[in-house]
Amino acid sequence: MTSASTTITVKHSEAAATTDAALRPFEPGDLPAAHALSSTFNWPHRIEDWQFALSIGQGVVAERGGKVLGTALSWQFGVDYATIGLVIVAPELQGQRIGNRMMETLLDHLSPRNVLLHATVAGRGLYERLGFAATGEIDQHQGVLAALPALSTREGDRLRPLADADVESLIAIDARGAGMHRGELLRRLFAQERTVVLERGGQAAGFAVLRRFGHGHLVGPVAAPDFEAARLLISDCCRHTEGFVRVDVYAMSGLSPWLESLGLPRVGGGTTMVRGRVPGRGPAQGGWALVTQAIG
Ligand SMILES: CC(C)(COP(=O)(O)OP(=O)(O)OC[C@H]1O[C@@H](n2cnc3c(N)ncnc32)[C@H](O)[C@@H]1OP(=O)(O)O)[C@@H](O)C(=O)NCCC(=O)NCCS
């Protein structure tokens, strides 16, 4: 992740003249308002989840009469790729091009990077208009486990805790699965949360992160050489948490029926959309589950 050096510049477009909402850079002081906004849409994000997202990214807010009524955040991954997420406009301001203006401001800021996001149905029209094209689907599975999944480990595989010596090789494995280099993000996740490593033939071959998020815990990212290994890593994470657990998997991973059988029904998802060069990512490259739908 390129440390977001440059501050976001908000251009005053003619669209700005049609509404009294002003855009400005997203500041830490905006976190409570942003959290309140996402909660009005019953999004599960805690203020800590917003804090983490802002601490590794940059964004804008739309403000009217001193009240934050719109948010959009972005994350840069090297010089080639970035993601955008947490794009929200309060109902009373929707349909007035605020979403469009926030997106254009972030796209200007991220240019010339290729940009990926996960769209809700409400957002698809806006993103298509801005040149994004749909490239795939994400399945959001969550709930309280009906039963602890069995751990079937194949010959030569073993699970173990993360060791410092693993970090660089896991970042490389993740980059293949996510199609972008996410070193800084992963170092933050590895430092904070529980990471299980899959060792195959004595080499680190995959990993999964289990962390607090939203209503409980989230499993992701998950990077693994094959389907069985992905199931094993997710099973291990599920066995190390109680209560509510969520995992956002690539629809083409084929993991959904198994997650349903664990008592984690599909409750929603998102459409992966890309503006620019589509990154090679997903199960074929060893990527099975997201960090979050916003960050990617
Ligand atoms: C999705 C969301 C952010 C859009 O914000 P918004 O400010 O209402 O969006 P805009 O007014 O810029 O765009 C609304 C529509 O006008 C169109 N539009 C925007 N700018 C335009 C322009 N300059 N000329 C013509 N059409 C335009 C958009 O394409 C969009 O079309 P659609 O009705 O086909 O979707 C908002 O509806 C929202 O917060 N929804 C709930 C949360 C959510 O789902 N967020 C998306 C997460 S991925």
The ligand as a Gaussian input file, in Angstrom:
#p B3LYP/6-31G(d) Opt

LIG

0 1
 C      -25.350000       4.529000      -3.832000
 C      -25.339000       5.937000      -3.321000
 C      -24.009000       6.198000      -2.620000
 C      -25.511000       6.924000      -4.494000
 O      -25.387000       8.243000      -3.986000
 P      -26.199000       9.453000      -4.663000
 O      -25.629000      10.703000      -4.170000
 O      -27.656000       9.231000      -4.526000
 O      -25.811000       9.212000      -6.201000
 P      -25.887000      10.249000      -7.405000
 O      -26.960000      11.253000      -7.175000
 O      -24.517000      10.752000      -7.679000
 O      -26.297000       9.216000      -8.540000
 C      -27.600000       8.710000      -8.525000
 C      -27.995000       8.372000      -9.981000
 O      -27.778000       9.496000     -10.789000
 C      -26.894000       9.156000     -11.839000
 N      -25.983000      10.267000     -12.033000
 C      -25.028000      10.693000     -11.188000
 N      -24.382000      11.765000     -11.690000
 C      -24.965000      12.001000     -12.909000
 C      -24.753000      12.966000     -13.917000
 N      -23.811000      13.899000     -13.771000
 N      -25.532000      12.896000     -15.043000
 C      -26.478000      11.920000     -15.184000
 N      -26.734000      10.968000     -14.247000
 C      -25.986000      11.016000     -13.131000
 C      -26.118000       7.999000     -11.328000
 O      -25.626000       7.238000     -12.406000
 C      -27.142000       7.299000     -10.564000
 O      -27.919000       6.622000     -11.524000
 P      -28.832000       5.382000     -11.078000
 O      -30.115000       6.023000     -10.605000
 O      -28.924000       4.590000     -12.330000
 O      -28.144000       4.665000      -9.963000
 C      -26.514000       6.164000      -2.317000
 O      -27.710000       5.791000      -2.973000
 C      -26.381000       5.351000      -1.036000
 O      -25.714000       5.784000      -0.088000
 N      -27.017000       4.162000      -0.946000
 C      -27.017000       3.366000       0.292000
 C      -25.649000       2.810000       0.624000
 C      -25.037000       2.085000      -0.569000
 O      -25.596000       1.146000      -1.103000
 N      -23.811000       2.539000      -0.954000
 C      -23.078000       1.956000      -2.077000
 C      -22.071000       1.043000      -1.568000
 S      -21.205000       0.185000      -2.859000

